[in-house]
Amino acid sequence: MEWMAYLLMAAAGLLGAGMTLWGGYYLVTALMSWRKPMDYGRHPATTRFAVLVAARNEELVIGGLINSLLAQEYPPELYDVWVIPNNCTDHTAQAARSCGARVMECTVPVKCKGDVMRFAYRQLRDRGYDAFCVFDADNVADPRFLQEMNNAYRAGARAAQGYRDSKNPFDSAVSGCYSIYYWMMDRFHNQGKAGLNLSAMLGGTGFMVSAAAFERMGGWCTRSISEDIEMSAQCALAGVPIAWVPKAVTYDEQPLTFRESVKQRRRWTSGTLQVAADYLPVLGRSLAERPAPAVFDMGATMLIPPYQAAALVGMAVTALAAGFVHPGAFSPVLCLGYIAGNLLIAVLGATLSAMLVLTVENKWDRRLLPALALYWLFLLSWIPITVGCLFKKTTVWEEIRHTCNAAGPRQQKLKRRNQVLAP
């Protein structure tokens, strides 16, 4: 038994050291989020945008997005809204046309969102657009989204991620947990990376990539079910920094049920693992040939699912090691006590970090209390999802039905103001 105790202690020490280094890196990132974001200034509207929306059975919500895009505080002659319906069994295309968008029927087989976007980019690449903005059909865009992206583009940004806010944070505890998670990513990840002069992470929606950057990367060539992290990796390899533009706000609809949440997060995790398998060797070779902070950071981001699995293994190994109060005697009580103590620390850490982000992002609302109480469970549930994906990955994109037609807070405020001013 003694050799087992020493082996477990050594393994626990190695795992703990590795996780501490990785966690410490992200702690530094979070601390750097207190640096003031870059001010891109105010520039005349000159950037010509193609706004792309891949849509699959989004008849119920597509109108809200199109209305918000056509109401942008940006010259209408400088942008076009393109909706690309694919695999639809409803009237998404008709709804998009009736709202004033241009519709491009997708004529290629589609297995993931990247297939749709690659098709659209090839149709539009020679039409003189300076940059492409991407939205999900269930989004609502802040009225100044395009103007803020124009400011970033005129200041030199060739890829940029905007602030991903929530359209329905109070609809359920699950949608509230998602909202807290995205506010945390906005603040502690993207703003922290900006504070370190590193790239933000493309988040699947509410982002901009210039035509010049696409040409540098060989066009839109993502093929995984997580096209956002794959394109982030391509930007890092091509030397295209991803700017953080927090004033360009998108309101995203969040899942309402835990079942939908698991399905979505399985897809995210499977896609991250798929991209990691394809790109980590390439990132490693790039680092060996020409060390670059953005490439290293991208590699660290792709290690998030393995880190989650390692956290579970590390806790189990350390708990077993803690059970050996003496090298020759094992105590189940000490082992279970260690696990309970670590779970308590995780619950407190998740709750306090959620409270912190609600404070610094000015998002406190009593309707978020159920989400705040369950946020620790939302995060911990990611560990079994990750472990499951290590053995069986999701390989096909499955739709999540969207039904929320609520506008973003700023649109609601403007609507109320117009109602008051109306004669």
Secondary structure, DSSP 8 states (H G I E B T S, - for coil): -HHHHHHHHHHHHHHHHHHHHHHHHHHHHHHGGGS---------S---EEEEEEESS-TTTHHHHHHHHHT-SS-GGGEEEEEEE-S-SSSHHHHHHHHT-EE----S--SSHHHHHHHHHHHHTTS--SEEEEEETT-EE-TTHHHHHHHHHHTT-SEEEEEEEES-TTS-HHHHHHHHHHHHIIIIIIIHHHHTT------SSSEEEEHHHHHHHTSS---SS-HHHHHHHHHHHHT---EEEEEEEEEE----SHHHHHHHHHHHHHHHHHHHHHHHHHHHHHHHHS--HHHHHHHHHHTHHHHHHHHHHHHHHHHHHHH-SBTTB--HHHHHHHHHHHHHHHHHHHHHHHHHHHHHTT---GGGHHHHHHHHHHHHTHHHHHHHHHHS---S------------HHHHHHHHHHHHH--
